[in-house]
Every structure is written in C-alpha cells, then in structure tokens.
Amino acid sequence: MHFYKYQGTGNDFIILYNRNWSYTALTTDRVKYLCDRRFGIGADGLMLLNPHTGYDFEMKYYNADGRESSMCGNGGRCLVKFANDMGIKKSEYSFIAVDGPHLAEIDDDGVVSLKMKDVRDIEDFHGDSLLDTGSPHYVKMVTDVMELDVVNKGMDIRYSSDFTKEGINVNFVEQKRPDEIIVRTYERGVEDETLSCGTGVTASALANWHNEVGYNYVKVITKGGKLTVRFDRNTDGGFENIWLCGPAVKVFEGDIDN
C-alpha cells in the first residue's frame, strides 16, 4: 500500500489515491491499525480520493477508530492540496463528501479555502452552543483555555447522557477580540484532543459572529496553527458562504506492507 501523509494545522491524515479503485476492502480494523501512532503510520484519520461522476473527486473519510465518519474540514482542505499535488490542477475544485458537495480553492501562497455547508441555526444548550457544520459540535466559552483539561472535560460532555447515542465533538473557546478566538477541541472518533479541527473551528467561529448581519471574518488560533473563517450571517440567524481557510502541507509518503 502506497500512502501519503498530510497535515492541516497539525490535524494529520493518511491519504490513499483511489481513482483506479485500488482500495475497495478497507476494514475498520485495518484503518484503525494504519492510524495507530505506535504500530501503524499514525494519523487523526484516513481519507480516500475516489472518482465520482460530475465532480473532480469524492472524499471518503474514516476516523482514527476505523469507522467512516462525518465531514472533516481540515481533511477536506488536505485532500484538495493532495489532488493538486497529484496533477488535478483547477482554479476551483468541486468535490463530494458525506455531507454533500463542496467547493475549494488554493491561492498563490498555498492557502487552501474550503466552502462548508450552510448552517441554519445555532441551538442554545444550557448557555452553550450546539450546531452542525458537517459534523456535530458543542461550543463552550471559557477563560484561560490553554490551562483547561480538555481531554477530561471533553469526555464528560461527549459521553454525557445527552450525547451518548451519536457522540459529539466538543470545542472550548476563549475570545481574545471580537474577531479573534482560541479553540481547543476534543474529537469523537479520535477520542482525544487534536491539534486542530476544521469543522470545530468553523462551528466556534460561527458561534462567535461579530457582525449581527452580513459579512464576518474570524481569526482562529489552534494548538496546531492559525485558520480563518469567513461567512455571511443572515437576518434569520442562519449562516451561508462559509469558508474555512488555512495551510495544508504534505509531510511524507511511503509504503506499508501489513
């Protein structure tokens, strides 16, 4: 198996080029093994770049626990960069993922911008926020987020009776300025803190809009680096034209036998 390793602000992924359908029998145990940081390659998730009629490619995503997952924003950005590196050169990419179609662009500085799905509203949950940005997210505002025990606090919420059935990603957010936040995320499927989470960054930015109506631009700091989220907030409280923007970098490639 020839694999590629990419990362987007520290959120890292194994990628398999599958436009010729070479990989059709990946089991849960196989994906889990490949993502294991001690016995396998090591990653937060694994992606297949598949062919798909009417699109430049299909994104197939698996969490580190080996199960097929909901949308991954940083994964989508990395897959776009991978497609570009593999010779799929476009001014604007169009691909299909588990949550529907996406557009993406790469600028001259290597910043990959991914258009996320529209979000209809944000649900208030005991003073915190619930929303779905392709994956379900819980957003909790805190002070001194860098001092927080994200793993244990995140597990408490992720495995609470309210979310046991499907699980939920948990984001802890500190607001530095009206248009700048710090985000740390506990990810379901990884069952640990990740250095960055694209759908979580997006959810956190939407929950911290600074212009009540119209264009918003939020700078986001994660443990793995900096991202930006731009979007329009509608008069009905919904969000559209949501773009997640940041770096996506090839780390290495190689072969694995077992």
N, C-alpha and C positions, 0 to 999 in steps of 0.2 A: 504494500500500500504506500503510494507516494502522497505525502501530506504537505500542507503549508500552514504556517503559524503566523497569525496577525494579531495586532492589539490596537484598541482604540481607547486612549486614556487609561491604560492598564487593565482594561477588560479584554481578556485574551481568548482566542478561538483557534481551533483546528479547522482547516478548510480542505475539503476534497473536491477536486474538479470532476464533475459528473455529467458533463454534457453528452458523453457517449454511454451513459448508464452503466458504468463500470461497477458502481456500488449500489446494489439493489437489495442486499440482505444484511444490513447492519442491525444487529440485535441490541437490546437495551444493555446487556452485559458488555458487549463489545464497545459501545460508545462510552460507557462508564469507565471501562479499562483504559481506553485511549485518553480520556480526560483526567485520569488519576495522575497526580503530580509526583508520585513516588514510583509507581510501577508502569505508567504509560508515558505519554507525551506531556500531558499536563495542560489544562485549559479550563475556563469557565463554561465552555460549551463547544459544540461541534456543528459545522454547517456543511451542507452540500450545495454546490452551484449546479442546478439542474436545468435542462432545457424546458421551455414552456411556450407553446404556440401563442403568438401575439405579444410576447414580452421578450426582453433581452435575456432574461433568465428567471428561474424560480429559486427562492431562498427556502431551504429546508433546514430547520434549526432544532437541535437537541440540547437540553441542559446537561450539566456535568453528571447528573444522576442517571443519565442514559435515556431519559424519556423525552419524546417530542414535546416541544414547549410552545408557548405563545410568542409574540413578536419580541425581538431583541433589537433595540435601536442601535447600539454600538456594533452589534453583529452585522446589521444591515449596512452600516457605513463601511465596515471592514470588507464585506463581500463585494461592495461596489468597487472599492480600491483593488481588490483581488481581480475582479473582472477586467478592470482597466489594465492591470499588470499582465493579464493573460491574453491581451490583444483585443478585447472588446472595447473599442475606443468610441465614445459617444460624447456629444456635448450635453445631452441629458439622457439619463438612464431611466428605463421603465421596467420594473420587476414585480413579481407577485410573491407574496408571503402569506403566512397563515391568517393574517388579519386583513388581507386584501391587497390591492395594488399600491405601489409606491413609486415616486419619482426621486431622482438623486442627481447631484452634480458634483464635479471636482474642479476647484479653481486652480489658478496658476501656482498658488502657494501650497497645494496639496490638501487643502481643507475639503473634507467631504461633507456635503449637506444633504440630509435625508428628509424628505417630506413625510411626516407622520399622519396618521389618520385623524380626522376631525374628532373633537371631544364635545359632546352635547352639554354636559354639565358636571359640576363638582358636588358630591354629596357630603353634607356635614355629618360627621360621626363623633358625637361627644366632644365637639370642638376641634377635631382633626378632620382631614380631608380624605375622601375616597374618590378615585377616578380611574378610568381605563384608558391607557394610551397605547393600546395594542397588547398590553399586559396589565393586570390589576395592581393598583398601587395604593398604599396607605401613606399619607404625608403628615408628619408630626413636626410642628415647630418647637425648637428647643434653643437653649442658650448654651454656649461652650460646647458645641457639637463635637469638637475634636477630643474632648475629655470623656465622651459618653461611651459606655459599654454597649456598643452597637449589636454585638452578637447576642448577648443575653436579653437585652431589651427588645431586639428584633424578633427573637424566638418567642418571647412572651406574647407578642401581638400575632405573629404568623401562625402560631399553634393555639391561639385562644379559641374558645368555643364559637365565636362569631365567624371565624375564617377556616376552621379545621377542614371542611369538606374540600375546598378548592385550593386553600392556601393563598397567601398574598405577599407581595413584595413590600418591604417597609423602609420608608425614607425618613431620615432625621435631618431637619433643615434648620440652619441658622441664617438669618437675614443680616447681611453686612450693610447693605444700602438698599434703597428701593428697587434698584435694578441689578443687584448682585447678591447671590446666595452661596452658601457652602452646603453640600449634600453628601451624606454617607448612607449607604444602602445595604440592607440585609436582603439577599436574594433567595427566594424559594427555588428549589431545584439544585442550587449550589449549596444551600443551607449554611451560608457563611456570609460575611461581609465581602463584597467585591470592591475593587479599587474605583470602579465607576459602573454606572448602569444607565444606558441611554434612555429607555422608557421611564426610568425613575427620575432622571434629570429632567426629562420633559414634563412629567407629572408635577414635580416640585416647582418648576418654573411657572407652569400654568396656575398652580395654587398661589403663586406669589406675583400675580399680574400687578403692574404699577399704573397702567392707564386703563381706566374703567371701560372705555370703549375704544376700539381701533388698535393701532399698531403697538406691540410691546416687544422689547428686546431685553432679555435677561441673561446676564453673565453668570456662569455656574462654575464653582471650584469643587473638584472632587479630589480624593487622595491620589488619583492617577493622572490628574491634569485638568485643563480648563476646556469647557464647552460653552456654546451659546445656544439659546433657544429663541427664535423669533416667531411671532404669531399675531393673529388678529382676534381680539375679544369682541363678541357680538353683543348687541343690546339685550339679548335674551339670556346672556350668561354663558353661551357656548363659545367654542374656540375653533378657528379654522386657519388655513395657510400656516400650519405648524411645521417649522423646520428645525431639526437638530443638526448642529454644525460643530465640527472639530476634526482633529487629526485621525488618520488610520494608517498604520505602519506595518509593513512586512517585517517579521522578526527572523524567521529562518524557514527552510524547507528540508525535507528528508524522507527516508524510507523506514518503515517499521514492518517487521516480519510476522509478529504474532499478535 
